Amino acid sequence: MLAANRPFSFVLFGASGHLAKIKIFPALYFLALKKRLPAHYSIVGYARTGMTDEQFRQHVADAVKEYVLEVNDKVLSSMLEHVFYQQGQYDAVADFTKLATKLEALEGATKDVVRLAYLSIPPSAFESTLRNICQGGVNEEHHDFRCIVEKPVGHDLSSFEEINTVLQSCFKPHEVYILDHYLGKEAVRNAYYLRHANPVIERLLKNTLISSVQITASESAGLEGRAGYFDAVGTLRDMFQSHLIQIAALLTMRLVSDTNDIKMTRLDAVKKFYLPPATDFSEIVMQGQYGEGLVGGKKVVAYKDEDGVAPGSRTPTFAAMHLMSRSSRWEGVPFFLHSGKRLNVKETRIAIEFQESPTLVGKESNRNRLDIILQGEAGLKLYLQTKLGGSEPKFRPLVMEDPLVCMGDCLVEHSLLLLEAINGNQQWFLDAEEVRSCWRIIDPVQKYLDNKKTPLPIYLSGSKGPTEADAFIAKFGHAWL
Ligand code: BG6
């Protein structure tokens, strides 16, 4: 059973923000509930808002009660005894020195404490925070240190390089943990491990048999109070730049027997993705923005009318994109990625469509297909065909399916990744070169989307997305599955 293997101090920069509330505090609570935390640990919130330790504890307790279904009050209050707060600006080194002093005091004589800094802050505060962590002595030499930053790092390749230069000047490579929470999802990791455990599946995954791969991340949720972040970022950077490309990499990467090789082998697979040759970017990508509509029976407003969205915003909330892989096994197979907010369903899915059966089976028949459903009603579905009665060789669909439910030592993604970071396991965190490779794919496409002349169709909230997405994929002789 995975548990923190040493005492730690966890500093959460951006402690009064949204991510902290919905993901980080609940993740820490789960670790406390499941008894994965050591005897000595401190959680220190850092933000600009003025708060006492007591007020911050109340803030953490409220978040846990709001975002966790059933809360064990005893576990929560004993976790809160480890929670502290330090008010500070992100650009004032003196505030970071105070933070370092506070950490020293909390750690006291405890030996072998690992310090973790988790940056849950707006991209504009990244650089100064990183510099001040170093200059203020938060990562003092006698401590092991981890700096955790969430994707997307930067808003394009050059801003990533700027942040990465600061990261490299402050920290050693083994101290940097770039987090994509999809890589902490058991179901997403399973996209790789299913291949490992089932040679039958693995043998099917090659270009001589496959007609296309579709990776879909459909969300019914809208902005969830994050307009300030999302309006400046858009769907391509938010979902494709890391989550969807990572899923594609887990499907195509070489299988390795040593779990210490996962990160570098995944990086190889990421580097092999490229934008297919095209005469125009409209053959590679299309976008959309949600209008008003009904989601789960409730009326919802159009993106442009959401609180915090800039007037006349052209930020896409939907995109579809075509990618290819240079891996010899996957050469020639189109990868169609698509994702959007305010769609009809919450589902993340890999759909692998096989080539047509060349013989007996008539034109009206369906192709074989394998769906690996990672979120939503998670499951594995194999679409086959079986003969209908009669003297003619006619067929009907046969679907073999089983739910994919995590059993055993299941932790939610941020809990799992936090434990791995404490224990010094970087395999499911991103390598800088991986992030760089993703930006190289996304940058030219984003530039095309940013052009005011690029169409931005409006789709009905609660629908499957813009009808233009159907026309986009139809040009390649495919349809969304
Ligand atoms: C985040 C994005 O990385 O992933 C959000 O910033 C998106 O916009 C979220 O909603 C989806 O994550 P999950 O875990 O709900 O599939």
Residues whose N, C-alpha, C, O or C-beta is under 5 A from the ligand:
A	BS01	BG6	D238
